[in-house]
């Protein structure tokens, strides 16, 4: 896992280097291996590539002695610090084409080309060794031109089996175009396998992460629950006060409802008083006014008490007005214009009902 990450990061850094520099660097180092035919037999040729020079380490037959000698030559080349083992494919095995992609896919050009391999070529991704190199950028159109170079795996299958016999794994494939241009394709599957110690550390890390992922939600939930409980305890006095206010408001609302119901049933005292005041003539004086359970009672004095019954009965708020006691007439002295006059005044007592 760690090796995959480091390999990906190295490829990202190498992608920032211009292609002309990376190509020359690839050709300078490595042990170049190819199959050559001579005198009707095939030989394994090993070439040491150092800077811009190539030094042949020998040609070895494909028998047991020749393969042992080839293995020794490869070990000697490896001790000299060579970059890796490069397999040279036969002539005509390299295929190339240009692919146009959106400029936004530049950082992931290889991955995009890999997904589209079966559409761009007659091969599937797992059937070829391939490389995608950005050649041109057209920022005005928002496009990039990618050169797709590929070699079918069948073209180097026989050489791969020979290398497996001598315990060597190639790191790249080199092939030449019809125009004589050499391309080098890195083998993406040739990743160094992690050691047992690294694998054990990775497994332990995964186990720790799994345990943490399983236990952290419960710890987080417990901490959050404790925080909520502390907040509830801090707010408890305010909650009690709010509940008290709610009960008081509910009680007040009930009282208001009772008052509104009774007012609707027996009427408003001020409204009844205003109505009676408007109905009474100016020469009438009230000495008593009562309103109890829809029953109206008024007493007083008036010059013509009989007209009061008629006035009260004409109002829709009052019904069934009647005298509850005989009307008595008595003389009353009053001062008018500096003279004392005596006039007759009726004393009355009336009871009536209010319409709901």
LOFI-613196 format. One line per 3 residues: number of its first residue (from 1); their letters; for each residue x, y, z of C-alpha. Coordinates in steps of 0.25 Angstrom, whole numbers, plus 5000, padded with zeros to 4 digits. Layout:
N
NUM	A	X,Y,Z  ... $
//
This chain:
356
1	XXX	5000,5000,5000  5011,5010,5004  5019,5006,4991 $
4	XXX	5007,5009,4982  5006,5023,4988  5020,5026,4987 $
7	XXX	5020,5020,4972  5008,5029,4969  5015,5041,4975 $
10	XXX	5028,5039,4967  5019,5038,4954  5013,5051,4958 $
13	XXX	5026,5058,4959  5032,5052,4947  5020,5057,4939 $
16	XXX	5024,5071,4942  5038,5069,4935  5037,5072,4920 $
19	XXX	5037,5059,4911  5050,5062,4904  5058,5061,4917 $
22	XXX	5050,5049,4923  5052,5041,4909  5067,5043,4909 $
25	XXX	5069,5040,4924  5061,5027,4921  5071,5023,4910 $
28	XXX	5083,5026,4918  5081,5016,4929  5078,5001,4930 $
31	XXX	5081,4987,4926  5075,4985,4912  5071,4971,4909 $
34	XXX	5066,4966,4895  5065,4953,4887  5074,4952,4875 $
37	XXX	5074,4941,4864  5088,4937,4859  5091,4924,4851 $
40	XXX	5077,4919,4852  5077,4920,4868  5072,4930,4878 $
43	XXX	5081,4937,4888  5079,4946,4899  5086,4959,4898 $
46	XXX	5090,4968,4910  5094,4982,4908  5098,4992,4919 $
49	XXX	5093,5006,4916  5101,5017,4923  5099,5031,4919 $
52	XXX	5099,5031,4904  5107,5019,4902  5103,5005,4901 $
55	XXX	5113,4993,4905  5109,4979,4901  5111,4969,4913 $
58	XXX	5110,4957,4904  5100,4948,4896  5096,4936,4903 $
61	XXX	5089,4924,4898  5075,4919,4904  5081,4907,4910 $
64	XXX	5083,4905,4924  5098,4909,4924  5095,4921,4915 $
67	XXX	5084,4925,4925  5093,4924,4937  5103,4932,4930 $
70	XXX	5093,4943,4927  5088,4943,4941  5103,4946,4945 $
73	XXX	5104,4957,4935  5091,4963,4941  5096,4962,4955 $
76	XXX	5109,4969,4951  5101,4980,4944  5092,4982,4956 $
79	XXX	5104,4984,4965  5109,4995,4956  5096,5003,4960 $
82	XXX	5088,5002,4947  5074,5007,4947  5067,4994,4944 $
85	XXX	5064,4983,4934  5058,4988,4920  5053,4978,4910 $
88	XXX	5054,4982,4895  5042,4978,4887  5043,4973,4873 $
91	XXX	5042,4982,4861  5028,4986,4857  5022,4983,4871 $
94	XXX	5021,4997,4875  5007,5004,4872  5004,5019,4873 $
97	XXX	4993,5028,4871  4989,5042,4876  4977,5044,4886 $
100	XXX	4970,5058,4888  4966,5060,4902  4960,5072,4910 $
103	XXX	4971,5080,4917  4964,5077,4930  4968,5063,4929 $
106	XXX	4983,5066,4928  4987,5062,4942  4979,5048,4940 $
109	XXX	4982,5046,4925  4988,5032,4927  4976,5028,4935 $
112	XXX	4966,5034,4925  4973,5027,4913  4973,5014,4921 $
115	XXX	4958,5014,4923  4956,5017,4908  4967,5007,4903 $
118	XXX	4957,4997,4897  4950,5009,4889  4963,5015,4884 $
121	XXX	4970,5002,4880  4967,4988,4877  4972,4983,4890 $
124	XXX	4967,4983,4904  4976,4990,4915  4981,4977,4921 $
127	XXX	4985,4972,4907  4996,4983,4905  5007,4990,4911 $
130	XXX	5005,5005,4909  5009,5019,4912  5001,5033,4910 $
133	XXX	5010,5045,4908  5004,5059,4907  5010,5065,4894 $
136	XXX	5003,5078,4892  4993,5087,4899  4983,5096,4892 $
139	XXX	4978,5105,4903  4970,5113,4894  4961,5101,4891 $
142	XXX	4963,5095,4904  4969,5082,4899  4982,5074,4900 $
145	XXX	4988,5064,4890  4993,5051,4896  5002,5041,4889 $
148	XXX	4998,5027,4892  5009,5017,4891  5006,5002,4893 $
151	XXX	5012,4989,4891  5004,4976,4891  5008,4967,4902 $
154	XXX	5009,4955,4892  5020,4962,4886  5029,4961,4898 $
157	XXX	5023,4948,4904  5034,4939,4900  5045,4948,4905 $
160	XXX	5037,4950,4918  5037,4935,4920  5052,4934,4918 $
163	XXX	5054,4945,4928  5045,4938,4938  5054,4926,4937 $
166	XXX	5066,4934,4941  5059,4941,4953  5058,4955,4946 $
169	XXX	5046,4964,4945  5047,4975,4935  5043,4989,4939 $
172	XXX	5041,4995,4925  5039,4992,4910  5047,4999,4899 $
175	XXX	5042,4999,4885  5045,5006,4872  5035,5013,4863 $
178	XXX	5036,5012,4847  5042,5025,4847  5054,5021,4856 $
181	XXX	5049,5028,4869  5051,5020,4881  5040,5019,4892 $
184	XXX	5041,5014,4906  5029,5009,4913  5030,5007,4928 $
187	XXX	5023,4994,4933  5013,4999,4943  5010,4985,4949 $
190	XXX	5025,4984,4953  5023,4989,4967  5033,4984,4978 $
193	XXX	5025,4975,4987  5025,4980,5001  5033,4972,5011 $
196	XXX	5026,4964,5022  5030,4974,5032  5023,4985,5024 $
199	XXX	5011,4976,5022  5010,4973,5037  5011,4988,5040 $
202	XXX	5000,4991,5029  4991,4980,5035  4993,4986,5049 $
205	XXX	4990,5000,5044  4978,4995,5038  4974,4988,5051 $
208	XXX	4976,5000,5059  4968,5009,5049  4957,4999,5049 $
211	XXX	4957,4998,5065  4957,5014,5065  4946,5014,5055 $
214	XXX	4937,5005,5063  4940,5011,5077  4941,5026,5073 $
217	XXX	4926,5028,5070  4922,5023,5084  4932,5032,5091 $
220	XXX	4927,5044,5083  4913,5040,5086  4916,5039,5101 $
223	XXX	4923,5052,5101  4912,5059,5094  4902,5053,5103 $
226	XXX	4909,5058,5115  4910,5072,5109  4895,5072,5107 $
229	XXX	4892,5067,5121  4900,5078,5127  4893,5088,5118 $
232	XXX	4880,5083,5123  4884,5083,5137  4888,5098,5135 $
235	XXX	4875,5102,5128  4866,5094,5139  4863,5107,5147 $
238	XXX	4859,5115,5135  4851,5103,5130  4844,5102,5143 $
241	XXX	4841,5117,5143  4835,5116,5129  4826,5105,5133 $
244	XXX	4821,5113,5144  4818,5124,5135  4811,5115,5125 $
247	XXX	4802,5110,5137  4799,5124,5141  4796,5128,5126 $
250	XXX	4787,5116,5125  4780,5119,5137  4778,5134,5133 $
253	XXX	4773,5129,5119  4763,5120,5126  4758,5132,5135 $
256	XXX	4757,5141,5123  4749,5130,5116  4740,5129,5127 $
259	XXX	4738,5145,5128  4736,5145,5113  4725,5134,5114 $
262	XXX	4718,5141,5125  4719,5155,5118  4713,5148,5106 $
265	XXX	4702,5142,5114  4698,5154,5123  4704,5166,5115 $
268	XXX	4714,5177,5118  4711,5186,5130  4716,5198,5123 $
271	XXX	4709,5195,5110  4695,5193,5118  4698,5206,5126 $
274	XXX	4701,5214,5114  4688,5208,5107  4679,5212,5119 $
277	XXX	4685,5226,5120  4682,5228,5105  4668,5223,5107 $
280	XXX	4665,5231,5119  4659,5245,5117  4666,5257,5123 $
283	XXX	4656,5259,5134  4659,5245,5139  4668,5243,5151 $
286	XXX	4673,5229,5155  4675,5226,5169  4678,5211,5167 $
289	XXX	4684,5203,5156  4686,5187,5157  4690,5177,5148 $
292	XXX	4690,5162,5152  4690,5150,5144  4683,5156,5132 $
295	XXX	4673,5164,5141  4673,5179,5140  4667,5187,5152 $
298	XXX	4666,5203,5152  4659,5212,5162  4658,5227,5162 $
301	XXX	4649,5239,5159  4643,5244,5146  4632,5254,5142 $
304	XXX	4625,5244,5134  4629,5230,5139  4619,5223,5129 $
307	XXX	4628,5227,5117  4640,5220,5122  4634,5206,5120 $
310	XXX	4631,5210,5105  4645,5215,5104  4652,5203,5110 $
313	XXX	4643,5193,5102  4647,5200,5088  4662,5196,5090 $
316	XXX	4666,5181,5085  4675,5179,5097  4664,5180,5107 $
319	XXX	4652,5172,5108  4640,5171,5117  4641,5184,5125 $
322	XXX	4631,5185,5136  4628,5193,5149  4631,5184,5161 $
325	XXX	4624,5194,5171  4613,5205,5169  4617,5218,5164 $
328	XXX	4616,5229,5174  4614,5243,5171  4619,5254,5181 $
331	XXX	4622,5269,5180  4636,5274,5179  4641,5288,5180 $
334	XXX	4651,5294,5170  4657,5307,5168  4655,5314,5154 $
337	XXX	4658,5328,5151  4660,5332,5165  4646,5326,5169 $
340	XXX	4643,5314,5176  4633,5305,5169  4626,5292,5173 $
343	XXX	4624,5281,5162  4619,5267,5163  4630,5256,5161 $
346	XXX	4627,5240,5160  4636,5231,5168  4637,5217,5160 $
349	XXX	4644,5204,5161  4646,5196,5148  4651,5182,5146 $
352	XXX	4655,5176,5132  4662,5165,5125  4674,5166,5116 $
355	XX	4675,5159,5102  4687,5150,5101 $
//
